[in-house]
Amino acid sequence: MRRVVSLWFPMLSTDRLRRVASGTRPDTPLVAVNRANRQRVVFDANKTAREGGIEVGMRIAQAKALVPDLICMPHSATQDAQILRSIATWALRYSPQTSPDPPSGIWIDATGSTHLHGGEHGMLADITTRLEDNGFVAQAAIADTPGAAHAVARFCGQRVSVVPSGQTMSQLADLPVRALRVSEGSAYALKQIGLDRIGQVVSISRPLLGQRFMAELYLRLDQIEGRVFEPIFSVSRSDPVESQLAFAEPLLTPESVRLAITTLAGKVTRKLEQMGLGARKLALCFERVDGSFQVIHAGTAKPSRSACHLSRLLCEHIEEIDPGLGIEAARLHVLLAEALAYSQTSAKLLERRDEFYLAPLVDCLTSRLGVERVYRLAPSKSRLPERAESLTAPLISINPAWPSSLSGPTRLLTPPKPVETIGASKNRPPLAFVWRGGLHRICRADGPEQICGEWWRSDSEALARRDYFTVEDEDGRRYWLFCCEQGSERASSESYRWFLHGLF
């Protein structure tokens, strides 16, 4: 006997919005807002908002009058459909056939699989518990047909409902006619003639109902009773992109391992090309004769399906591979793939400035040196020299770009080095300073350039102030000095101190 599970999410939109709204507590009143007749109305409301008297279809102005601290977020049918499909894919753990039931449900064909999850009641309890742990309120029902499970899940009012096999109509008799999935017009017309329960409709012979309700109503009744089969079109889980090789003779030499890697990379890239994807993260697993495994990883800065490039990245780790008594099998997995479209390349070498052409170099350097050692510098919005740049990923575009002219030193000393000065005062540079045991007499100076601390970071920086001077000694060497007044982060017991911050 066929057994079908229907999952219903009564507050799907607000459950989804609460997951994306950072800092929102579960008990915060929240509604999803839609526009109808040029007015903002409530499309969905969470439990707290409903307890405050808010109903679906209510105008937002009226809702805020009832619940002043109400949080309103825009509704997105597209994002609801995406999360519904994601949940249907997650539910493949319970059955190989699951499907979204828009706008707020999931079908699961549980025929022959309930005993693997503690029986029908245990399976439904496990599903709803896992969903609630992830922030989704759900009601679940299992019955002989999709229509029966759909009706019970939405109108029985229980978290978990099991309709015994063969007792469909007796369990659905007291449910409203709307549970048949007929249109609002048909449900209203049936209610007008005194038929507001499924049991009442079933008790009347079909010819007495006439042609008015025949097509839609009879179809739904036949689907619920199983006389008309209602298929479930299952979602498909993305097939893993991988390739494997088994060797007649165990591999022992680096040359044979290199050849195996090249073969695996070629197979994987052909699959990626068919799917329109490019690899970002790879895992290469070697199985030794003694049953042990060794795994090496590689990554790319940009999606790639170049067999030559991927095999070269993996071959960088050949020295790390210990074949032991021999490698009898190898498997290459694509752990992360991203869309990679075809693009027209330039015929002129000088025009090839796109980051695409730097990606192979970045990948090789990263593979040899490590991710943390390959980066680029980007300008930061700070006047303090030590904070004027930051480390970013090597292929991320810099916006805004570096200024065309920079007045600072070519080499910045971090942290600034304290120096002893001769003839210095608050508003003028010293006559000489001592650094690294040498006396440097100043013959030219420019300044001061005053840079204040960033007061929003800490109270100590609110009082910090530096006066910078560009000075030149008798040998023509130029230095970047600053004095730090009392109250700054580098002040001492003296009224001010001098530091060397850079070399030109």
KAPE-V180781 format. One record per pair of residues at least 24 apart in sequence whose C-alpha atoms are under 10 Angstrom apart, sorted by the first residue. I is the first residue (numbers start at 1). J is the second residue. If there is no record, write none. Layout:
[[I,J] [I,J]]
//
This chain:
[[1,111] [1,112] [1,144] [1,145] [1,165] [1,166] [2,109] [2,110] [2,111] [2,112] [2,143] [2,144] [2,145] [2,146] [2,165] [2,226] [3,108] [3,109] [3,110] [3,111] [3,112] [3,113] [3,114] [3,120] [3,142] [3,143] [3,144] [3,145] [3,146] [3,149] [3,163] [3,164] [3,165] [4,97] [4,98] [4,107] [4,108] [4,109] [4,110] [4,111] [4,141] [4,142] [4,143] [4,144] [4,145] [4,146] [4,147] [4,148] [4,149] [4,150] [4,232] [5,98] [5,106] [5,107] [5,108] [5,109] [5,110] [5,111] [5,120] [5,123] [5,124] [5,140] [5,141] [5,142] [5,143] [5,144] [5,145] [5,146] [5,147] [5,148] [5,149] [5,150] [5,153] [5,161] [5,162] [6,98] [6,99] [6,100] [6,101] [6,105] [6,106] [6,107] [6,108] [6,109] [6,124] [6,139] [6,140] [6,141] [6,142] [6,143] [6,145] [6,146] [6,147] [6,148] [6,149] [6,150] [6,151] [6,152] [6,153] [6,154] [6,161] [7,88] [7,100] [7,101] [7,104] [7,105] [7,106] [7,107] [7,108] [7,124] [7,127] [7,128] [7,138] [7,139] [7,140] [7,141] [7,142] [7,149] [7,150] [7,153] [7,154] [7,159] [7,160] [8,101] [8,102] [8,103] [8,104] [8,105] [8,106] [8,107] [8,128] [8,137] [8,138] [8,139] [8,140] [8,141] [8,149] [8,150] [8,151] [8,152] [8,153] [8,154] [8,159] [9,84] [9,103] [9,104] [9,105] [9,106] [9,131] [9,136] [9,137] [9,138] [9,139] [9,140] [9,153] [9,154] [10,44] [10,45] [10,46] [10,47] [10,104] [10,105] [10,136] [10,137] [10,138] [10,139] [10,154] [11,43] [11,44] [11,45] [11,46] [11,47] [11,104] [11,136] [11,137] [11,138] [12,44] [12,45] [12,46] [12,80] [12,81] [12,83] [12,84] [12,103] [12,104] [12,105] [12,135] [12,136] [12,137] [12,138] [13,43] [13,44] [13,45] [13,46] [13,73] [13,74] [13,75] [13,76] [13,77] [13,79] [13,80] [13,81] [13,83] [13,103] [13,104] [13,136] [14,43] [14,44] [14,45] [14,46] [14,47] [14,72] [14,73] [14,74] [14,75] [14,80] [14,135] [14,136] [15,44] [15,45] [15,46] [15,47] [15,80] [15,132] [15,134] [15,135] [15,136] [15,137] [16,75] [16,79] [16,80] [16,83] [16,84] [16,135] [16,136] [17,72] [17,73] [17,74] [17,75] [17,76] [17,79] [17,80] [18,46] [18,73] [18,135] [18,136] [19,134] [19,135] [19,136] [21,73] [24,71] [26,135] [28,69] [28,70] [28,71] [29,54] [29,67] [29,68] [29,69] [29,70] [29,71] [29,72] [30,67] [30,69] [30,70] [30,71] [30,72] [30,73] [31,55] [31,56] [31,60] [31,63] [31,70] [31,71] [31,72] [31,73] [31,74] [31,75] [32,56] [32,60] [32,71] [32,72] [32,73] [32,74] [32,75] [32,76] [33,57] [33,58] [33,59] [33,60] [33,71] [33,72] [33,73] [33,74] [33,75] [33,76] [34,59] [34,60] [34,72] [34,73] [34,74] [34,75] [34,76] [34,77] [35,59] [35,74] [35,75] [40,74] [42,72] [42,73] [42,74] [42,75] [43,74] [43,75] [44,75] [45,72] [46,137] [47,137] [77,103] [80,104] [85,235] [86,235] [86,237] [87,131] [88,234] [88,235] [88,236] [88,237] [89,234] [89,235] [89,236] [89,237] [89,238] [90,237] [91,127] [91,235] [92,234] [92,235] [92,236] [92,237] [94,123] [94,127] [95,234] [96,234] [96,235] [96,236] [96,237] [97,232] [97,233] [97,234] [97,235] [97,236] [98,232] [98,233] [98,234] [98,235] [98,236] [99,232] [99,233] [99,234] [99,235] [99,236] [100,232] [100,233] [100,234] [100,235] [101,150] [101,232] [104,138] [105,138] [105,139] [105,140] [105,150] [105,153] [105,154] [106,140] [106,150] [107,140] [107,142] [107,146] [107,149] [107,150] [107,232] [107,233] [107,234] [108,142] [108,146] [108,232] [108,234] [109,142] [109,144] [109,145] [109,146] [109,231] [109,232] [109,233] [109,234] [110,142] [110,143] [110,144] [111,144] [120,160] [120,161] [120,162] [120,163] [120,164] [121,160] [121,161] [121,162] [122,160] [123,160] [124,159] [124,160] [124,161] [124,162] [125,159] [125,160] [125,161] [127,160] [128,159] [128,160] [129,159] [143,167] [143,168] [143,171] [143,224] [144,168] [144,224] [144,225] [144,226] [145,223] [145,224] [145,225] [145,226] [145,227] [145,228] [145,229] [145,230] [145,231] [146,223] [146,224] [146,225] [146,226] [146,229] [146,230] [146,231] [146,232] [147,179] [147,180] [147,181] [147,220] [147,221] [147,222] [147,223] [147,224] [147,225] [147,226] [147,230] [148,172] [148,179] [148,180] [148,220] [148,221] [148,223] [148,224] [148,225] [148,226] [149,224] [150,179] [150,180] [150,181] [150,224] [151,175] [151,176] [151,177] [151,178] [151,179] [151,180] [151,181] [151,224] [152,179] [153,179] [154,179] [155,179] [166,225] [167,225] [168,224] [168,225] [168,226] [169,198] [169,199] [169,202] [169,221] [169,224] [169,225] [170,198] [170,199] [171,199] [172,197] [172,198] [172,199] [172,224] [173,197] [173,198] [173,199] [173,200] [173,201] [173,202] [173,203] [174,198] [174,199] [174,200] [175,199] [176,200] [177,201] [177,217] [179,220] [180,216] [180,217] [180,218] [180,219] [180,220] [180,221] [180,223] [180,224] [181,216] [181,217] [181,220] [181,221] [182,213] [182,216] [182,217] [182,218] [182,219] [182,220] [182,221] [183,216] [183,217] [186,212] [186,213] [186,216] [186,217] [187,213] [187,217] [189,213] [240,333] [240,334] [240,335] [240,336] [240,337] [241,267] [241,268] [241,269] [241,271] [241,272] [241,275] [241,277] [241,279] [241,332] [241,333] [241,334] [241,335] [241,336] [241,337] [242,267] [242,268] [242,269] [242,271] [242,272] [242,282] [242,283] [242,284] [242,331] [242,332] [242,333] [242,334] [242,335] [243,267] [243,268] [243,269] [243,271] [243,284] [243,330] [243,331] [243,332] [243,333] [243,334] [244,268] [244,284] [244,285] [244,286] [244,329] [244,330] [244,331] [244,332] [244,333] [245,286] [245,328] [245,329] [245,330] [245,331] [245,332] [246,287] [246,327] [246,328] [246,329] [246,330] [246,331] [247,327] [247,328] [247,329] [247,330] [248,328] [248,329] [249,326] [249,327] [249,328] [249,329] [250,287] [250,288] [250,289] [250,323] [250,324] [250,325] [250,326] [250,327] [250,328] [250,329] [251,288] [251,289] [251,323] [251,324] [251,325] [251,326] [251,327] [251,328] [251,329] [252,322] [252,323] [252,324] [252,325] [252,326] [252,327] [252,328] [253,318] [253,322] [253,323] [253,326] [253,327] [254,315] [254,318] [254,319] [254,321] [254,322] [254,323] [255,318] [256,327] [257,286] [257,315] [257,318] [257,321] [257,323] [257,327] [257,330] [258,311] [258,312] [258,314] [258,315] [258,316] [258,318] [259,311] [259,315] [260,311] [260,329] [260,330] [260,331] [261,307] [261,310] [261,311] [261,312] [261,314] [261,315] [261,318] [261,330] [261,331] [261,332] [262,307] [262,308] [262,309] [262,310] [262,311] [262,312] [262,314] [262,315] [263,307] [263,311] [264,307] [264,310] [264,311] [264,330] [264,331] [264,332] [264,333] [265,305] [265,306] [265,307] [265,308] [265,309] [265,310] [265,311] [265,312] [265,314] [265,332] [265,333] [266,305] [266,306] [266,307] [266,308] [266,310] [266,311] [267,307] [267,332] [268,305] [268,306] [268,307] [268,310] [268,332] [268,333] [268,334] [269,304] [269,305] [269,306] [269,307] [269,308] [269,310] [269,334] [270,305] [270,306] [270,307] [271,305] [272,304] [272,305] [272,306] [272,334] [272,337] [272,338] [272,339] [272,340] [273,304] [273,305] [273,306] [273,340] [273,341] [273,342] [275,339] [275,340] [276,305] [276,337] [276,338] [276,339] [276,340] [276,341] [276,342] [277,303] [277,304] [277,305] [277,336] [277,337] [277,338] [277,339] [277,340] [277,341] [278,302] [278,303] [278,304] [278,305] [278,306] [278,334] [278,336] [278,337] [278,338] [278,339] [278,340] [278,341] [279,303] [279,304] [279,305] [279,306] [279,310] [279,333] [279,334] [279,335] [279,336] [279,337] [279,338] [279,339] [279,340] [280,304] [280,305] [280,310] [280,334] [280,335] [280,336] [280,337] [280,338] [281,333] [281,334] [281,335] [281,336] [281,337] [281,338] [282,310] [282,313] [282,314] [282,332] [282,333] [282,334] [282,335] [282,336] [282,337] [283,314] [283,331] [283,332] [283,333] [283,334] [283,335] [283,336] [284,314] [284,330] [284,331] [284,332] [284,333] [284,334] [285,329] [285,330] [285,331] [285,332] [285,333] [286,321] [286,322] [286,323] [286,326] [286,327] [286,328] [286,329] [286,330] [286,331] [286,332] [287,323] [287,326] [287,327] [287,328] [287,329] [287,330] [287,331] [288,322] [288,323] [288,324] [288,325] [288,326] [288,327] [288,328] [288,329] [288,330] [289,323] [289,324] [289,325] [289,326] [289,327] [289,328] [289,329] [290,324] [290,325] [290,326] [290,327] [290,328] [291,327] [291,328] [292,324] [292,327] [293,322] [293,323] [293,327] [293,329] [293,330] [294,320] [294,321] [294,322] [294,323] [294,327] [294,330] [295,320] [295,321] [295,330] [295,331] [295,332] [296,320] [296,321] [296,332] [297,332] [297,333] [297,335] [297,367] [298,334] [298,335] [298,363] [298,364] [298,366] [298,367] [299,334] [299,335] [299,336] [299,363] [299,364] [299,366] [299,367] [299,371] [300,359] [300,360] [300,362] [300,363] [300,364] [300,366] [300,367] [301,355] [301,356] [301,358] [301,359] [301,360] [301,361] [301,362] [301,363] [301,364] [301,366] [301,393] [301,394] [301,395] [301,396] [302,337] [302,338] [302,340] [302,355] [302,356] [302,358] [302,359] [302,360] [302,362] [302,363] [302,395] [303,336] [303,337] [303,338] [303,339] [303,340] [303,341] [303,356] [303,359] [304,337] [304,338] [304,339] [304,340] [304,356] [304,359] [304,360] [305,337] [305,340] [306,360] [309,359] [309,360] [309,361] [309,363] [309,364] [310,360] [310,363] [310,364] [312,360] [312,363] [312,364] [312,367] [313,360] [313,363] [313,364] [313,365] [313,366] [313,367] [313,368] [314,364] [314,367] [315,367] [316,364] [316,367] [316,368] [317,367] [317,368] [354,395] [355,394] [355,395] [355,396] [355,397] [356,395] [358,394] [358,395] [359,394] [359,395] [362,393] [362,394] [362,395] [377,402] [378,402] [379,403] [382,453] [382,454] [383,451] [383,452] [383,453] [383,454] [384,451] [384,452] [384,453] [384,454] [384,466] [385,409] [385,412] [385,413] [385,414] [385,451] [385,501] [385,502] [386,412] [386,413] [386,414] [386,415] [386,416] [386,501] [407,504] [408,470] [408,480] [408,502] [408,503] [408,504] [409,470] [409,478] [409,479] [409,480] [409,501] [409,502] [409,503] [409,504] [410,502] [410,503] [410,504] [411,479] [411,480] [411,501] [411,502] [411,503] [411,504] [412,480] [412,500] [412,501] [412,502] [412,503] [412,504] [413,480] [413,500] [413,501] [413,502] [413,503] [414,500] [414,501] [414,502] [415,499] [415,500] [415,501] [415,502] [416,481] [416,482] [416,490] [416,498] [416,499] [416,500] [416,501] [416,502] [417,481] [417,498] [417,499] [417,500] [417,501] [417,502] [418,481] [418,482] [418,483] [418,490] [418,497] [418,498] [418,499] [418,500] [418,501] [419,481] [419,497] [419,498] [419,499] [419,500] [420,497] [420,498] [420,499] [420,500] [421,497] [421,498] [421,499] [424,483] [424,497] [424,498] [425,483] [425,496] [426,467] [426,483] [426,484] [426,485] [426,495] [426,496] [426,497] [427,467] [427,483] [428,467] [428,468] [428,469] [428,483] [429,467] [429,468] [429,469] [429,470] [429,471] [429,481] [429,482] [429,483] [429,498] [430,469] [430,471] [430,481] [430,498] [431,471] [431,473] [432,471] [432,473] [433,473] [433,481] [433,498] [433,499] [433,500] [435,499] [435,500] [439,473] [440,472] [440,473] [440,474] [440,475] [440,477] [441,471] [441,472] [441,473] [441,474] [441,475] [442,471] [442,472] [442,473] [442,474] [442,475] [442,476] [442,477] [442,478] [442,479] [443,471] [443,472] [443,473] [443,474] [443,475] [443,476] [444,470] [444,471] [444,472] [444,473] [444,474] [444,476] [444,478] [445,469] [445,470] [445,471] [445,472] [445,473] [445,478] [445,479] [445,480] [445,481] [446,470] [446,471] [446,472] [446,480] [447,471] [447,481] [447,482] [448,481] [448,482] [448,483] [449,482] [450,482] [450,483] [451,482] [452,488] [453,488] [453,489] [460,487] [460,488] [460,489] [461,487] [461,488] [461,489] [462,487] [462,488] [462,489] [463,487] [463,488] [463,489] [464,488] [464,489] [464,490] [464,491] [465,489] [465,490] [466,490] [466,496] [466,498] [466,499] [467,498] [468,498] [468,499] [468,500] [468,501] [469,500] [470,502] [470,503] [470,504] [471,503] [471,504] [472,504] [477,503] [477,504] [478,502] [478,503] [478,504] [479,503] [479,504] [480,504]]
//
